[in-house]
Amino acid sequence: MTNCLLSLLVLCISYAASGQVLGSERIDISVTLPEVSILDLAPNTSTIELSLSAPSQAGDPIDMGNTLNSTKWINYSSSIRKGGPRKSITAQVLSGELPRGLRLKLSTGKYTGSGRGKTGKPRKEIELSHLPRTIIKNIGAAYTGSGMHQGHNITFSLVYDEYRDIDFGTSTMVIAFTLTDN
């Protein structure tokens, strides 16, 4: 019986010795996730031209045929801290004025594209002014994809209320788009 216990003790000690770690190393890993707020317009190199044309027939009103443009897309990348505020995109006139009697409207389409995450909710239509107006709200951690047909399509349109109020002429305006925390 003693031999049996002794054999069992030797077997346990050799099993424990073979399972011991003789040396170890560790590596610390640091992970950095930056907060991101990037906005782009696609295509970003083209100027939008809206124009009213002279009527071709006496007695007709001006032709509003070239007063709509849907060639621009808003692309964005956004990251937020857990519990942090969502983001929004505003639009405003930075400089310039429209001829008297005309108004410039901006419509923002729903998200489309190859991006992922919590893309924002667009407002249907706003009238642009020198004050920032929200056009997309509630943007979370998301990216829209880059380029045309990615993100939110925006449409500029000229409108008038009273024909008699239009002051004919040419003007240039600069519109700013800003991605901000809510």
C-alpha positions in Angstrom: 0.0 0.0 0.0 2.9 2.3 0.8 4.4 1.6 -2.6 1.1 2.4 -4.2 0.9 5.7 -2.4 4.5 6.5 -3.1 4.0 5.7 -6.8 0.9 7.9 -6.9 2.8 10.8 -5.2 5.7 10.5 -7.7 3.3 10.4 -10.6 1.5 13.6 -9.3 4.8 15.4 -8.8 6.1 14.6 -12.3 2.7 15.6 -13.8 2.8 18.9 -12.0 6.4 19.5 -13.0 5.8 18.9 -16.6 2.9 21.5 -16.6 4.9 24.3 -15.0 5.7 27.4 -17.0 9.4 28.0 -16.9 9.2 31.6 -18.4 6.7 34.0 -19.8 6.4 37.3 -21.6 3.6 39.7 -22.0 2.7 42.4 -24.6 0.7 45.5 -23.8 -1.6 46.5 -26.7 -2.8 50.1 -27.0 -5.8 50.8 -29.2 -6.6 54.3 -30.3 -9.9 55.1 -32.1 -10.0 58.8 -33.2 -13.2 60.8 -33.2 -14.0 61.5 -36.8 -16.0 64.3 -38.5 -15.3 64.6 -42.2 -17.6 66.1 -44.8 -17.1 66.3 -48.6 -19.2 67.3 -51.6 -19.0 65.2 -54.8 -18.1 66.3 -57.4 -16.4 69.1 -55.5 -14.8 70.9 -58.4 -17.8 72.1 -60.2 -19.8 75.3 -59.9 -23.6 75.1 -59.9 -25.3 77.4 -62.4 -28.9 78.2 -62.1 -30.4 80.6 -64.6 -33.7 82.0 -65.8 -34.1 82.3 -69.5 -35.9 85.0 -71.6 -39.2 83.9 -73.0 -39.2 82.9 -76.6 -42.7 84.3 -77.2 -44.0 87.8 -76.3 -46.4 87.6 -73.5 -44.8 84.5 -71.9 -43.1 84.5 -68.4 -39.4 83.9 -68.0 -38.4 80.3 -68.5 -37.6 78.6 -65.2 -36.3 75.5 -67.0 -32.7 75.8 -65.7 -33.4 76.7 -62.1 -32.9 73.2 -60.7 -29.7 71.3 -60.1 -29.2 67.8 -58.5 -25.6 67.1 -59.4 -24.1 67.3 -55.9 -23.8 64.6 -53.2 -22.9 65.0 -49.5 -20.4 62.3 -48.3 -19.4 62.1 -44.6 -17.6 59.9 -42.1 -18.5 60.2 -38.4 -17.5 58.5 -35.2 -18.9 59.2 -31.8 -18.0 58.3 -28.3 -20.4 56.0 -26.5 -23.1 58.2 -25.1 -21.7 61.2 -27.0 -23.9 63.6 -29.0 -25.1 62.7 -32.5 -24.1 65.0 -35.4 -25.8 67.1 -37.9 -25.0 68.9 -41.2 -26.0 72.5 -41.7 -26.0 74.7 -44.8 -25.8 78.5 -45.0 -25.0 81.3 -47.4 -21.5 82.6 -46.6 -21.4 85.4 -49.1 -23.4 86.9 -51.9 -27.1 87.7 -52.4 -29.7 86.5 -54.8 -31.4 89.1 -57.1 -34.4 90.6 -55.3 -37.5 88.5 -55.7 -35.8 85.1 -56.0 -35.3 82.5 -53.2 -32.8 79.6 -53.2 -34.1 76.3 -51.8 -32.1 73.2 -50.9 -33.6 69.7 -50.8 -31.7 66.8 -49.3 -32.4 63.2 -50.4 -32.4 60.0 -48.3 -29.1 58.2 -47.8 -28.1 55.9 -50.6 -24.7 54.1 -51.2 -22.3 51.5 -50.0 -21.5 53.0 -46.5 -22.6 51.6 -43.2 -23.7 52.7 -39.8 -26.2 55.2 -38.4 -26.6 57.6 -41.3 -28.5 60.8 -40.7 -32.1 61.8 -41.4 -32.5 64.5 -44.0 -34.9 67.4 -43.9 -36.9 67.6 -47.0 -36.4 71.2 -48.0 -35.1 74.4 -46.6 -34.7 78.0 -47.8 -31.0 79.0 -47.7 -30.1 82.1 -45.8 -27.1 83.6 -44.0 -28.1 81.6 -40.9 -27.1 77.9 -40.6 -30.0 75.6 -41.2 -30.0 71.8 -40.4 -30.3 69.7 -43.5 -29.3 66.3 -42.1 -29.7 65.4 -38.4 -29.1 62.4 -36.0 -25.9 61.2 -37.6 -24.3 58.5 -35.5 -21.2 56.4 -36.2 -21.4 56.0 -40.0 -19.7 56.5 -43.3 -21.6 57.1 -46.5 -19.2 55.9 -49.2 -17.3 58.4 -51.3 -18.2 60.1 -54.6 -21.3 60.6 -56.6 -24.3 58.4 -55.8 -23.0 57.9 -52.3 -24.5 59.7 -49.3 -27.3 62.2 -49.7 -28.1 63.9 -53.0 -28.8 67.6 -52.7 -30.9 69.7 -55.1 -30.7 73.5 -55.4 -33.7 75.3 -56.9 -34.6 78.9 -57.6 -38.2 80.0 -56.9 -40.1 83.3 -57.0 -43.4 84.4 -55.4 -44.3 87.4 -57.4 -43.1 88.0 -61.0 -43.3 91.8 -60.5 -40.8 91.5 -57.6 -37.9 90.0 -59.5 -34.9 92.2 -60.0 -33.1 90.8 -63.0 -29.3 90.6 -62.9 -26.5 88.2 -62.1 -25.1 87.2 -58.7 -22.8 84.8 -57.2 -23.2 83.1 -53.8 -21.0 80.8 -51.6 -22.8 78.1 -49.7 -21.1 76.4 -46.7 -21.9 72.9 -45.4 -20.7 72.1 -41.9 -20.7 68.8 -39.9 -21.2 69.5 -36.2 -22.1 67.9 -32.9 -25.8 68.3 -32.0 
